[in-house]
Amino acid sequence: MCRKAVQSPADAVVLDLEDGVPPAEKQTACRLVKSYLSELAQAGKRAFVRVNPLSSGLTQAELEELVGPGLEGVSLPKINFANEVQVIASWVSTLEKERGMEVGQVKFIPWVETALGVLNAYNIARASPRMVGVAFGGDDLTRDMGIVRSKDGMELLYPRAHVALAAIAAGVAPLDTVYTKFKDEAGLIREARLARQLGFQGKVVIHPNQIEPVNRIFSPSSEDVAEARRVVAAFDEAVSRGSAVATVEGKMVDTPVAERARRLLALADAIAKK
């Protein structure tokens, strides 16, 4: 799987040391993952490692093994409080200094996947300047709450929306939970569309076949881009005439609508450059 990840078109590759590894194999897995970091970096891949939670007692030793060249960041599971992030950040800062790295170089993506984590999502999302995103974990949350994850996902609607709102308010990217039925593309697309509508900016995937559909859902379509260009052009023309309101295809365009269109165009341009 690590070898296949080198060829992955995903925006970032997350190598897992947590739930995907049995307890007896944790140390072996950590050494194996470290051996692939430089290869991933040479291939131009942004490599994150999902370490084990603080409660495991393994986190610090894993960071001591992993922090170094090729590590873009760490994925932090089962974060309940902001101070947990800050403890990990202090460990990483010490390691960066000892190893001649820029302090702050290693980025964080915490997982909000418990009831406590959801309620503290905003403080978690702003707990460290290292934050680049917050991932929502639906399966662990339903386990924590003693409920069953259903096909339509209604039981996750509130916590999903809450985590997206908290991440955006903190200025980092909200990332939606995995869709475990990796052979069900229609279900994946349905869930990804809901997540995008709630404000998520990406989705964690667990199989290479999920990458293209998810990228497609979270990328502006050609129709979206064309409409955004019309909106921006009409608004700018209105402003040049001394007005703050324009009309495009019977719809009012004011400052918030125009700014949303500009953000969409900036995203489309970034994707095109990538």
PENOR-V925988 format. One line per field, one symbol per residue. burial: 1 if it has 16 or more other C-alpha atoms within 10 Angstrom, else 0. Layout:
burial->???
This chain:
burial->0100110101011111110000000110110011011111100011111111110000110110011101111111111111011001100110110000100111111111111011111111111101111111111111000000100000010011111111110101111111100000001110110111011111111000011001101111000010111011011101000000110000001100011011011001000000
